[in-house]
Amino acid sequence: MDYKDLREAMVRDQLLPRGIRDPKVLWAMEHIPRHLFVDPAVQSRAYDDSALPTADGQTISQPYMVAVMTELLDLRKNDKVLEIGTGSGYQAAILSILAAEVYTIERFADLAEKAAERFRTFGYPNIFVKAGDGSLGWPEEAPFDRIIITAGAPEIPASLIDQLTPQGVLVAPVGDRHSQQLIRLVKAAGELQRTYHTPCVFVPLVGTFGWQD
Ligand code: SAM
């Protein structure tokens, strides 16, 4: 299978027609080998226009959703980024080539370990993974310039807003357990500015400041 051709087709047929325009995001999506982040059983569908299953009943997000969230983050090359919901590690890999450092937290230890192994094997030295409840953030490494939550949250955890730098940006799917909307929050001086974006469906953020299991 020619994965390079499939990646180019993914950008041409899924991302550009839906309005992804940031050249850095398009470049990252065209270069990161998504097929290396999915289970062998679904590798042939790695560039399909859909989410795919991972272990523990979780998912690797649809390529368009990865692209739109990354675009909303508006990453700069010196940014320190926190991701909640490592999953396969694919989104973290995209972030890692557009920012300085990525800290990513996964609730399931086996997923965190598998992602860490991928980062070691495929060469992503600026990604740091831990298993735990990401709704609490990563206080020892805070503050972060950018935070992305890749699981559906009932609301944006205050703990994560606390760990954002001034002018920092947070992107998250927020809603009920079955459907959400992407929210982009900017921690502006004296106020939190929210804008509302694409409707979406994510697996739930389960934790202290998320849903109860
Ligand atoms: N970003 C991932 C990728 O690129 O494959 C996809 C993430 S998947 C849609 C959501 C992930 O969030 C799942 O792996 C799930 O276990 C994880 N998750 C849910 N609640 C969490 C929490 N409180 N802390 C950390 N991870 C959590």
Boltz pocket constraint, residues with backbone or C-beta under 6 A from the ligand:
constraints:
  - pocket:
      binder: B
      contacts: [[A, 58], [A, 59], [A, 60], [A, 61], [A, 84], [A, 85], [A, 86], [A, 87], [A, 88], [A, 89], [A, 90], [A, 91], [A, 92], [A, 105], [A, 106], [A, 107], [A, 108], [A, 111], [A, 132], [A, 133], [A, 134], [A, 135], [A, 150], [A, 151], [A, 202], [A, 203], [A, 204], [A, 205], [A, 206], [A, 207], [A, 208], [A, 210]]
      max_distance: 6.0
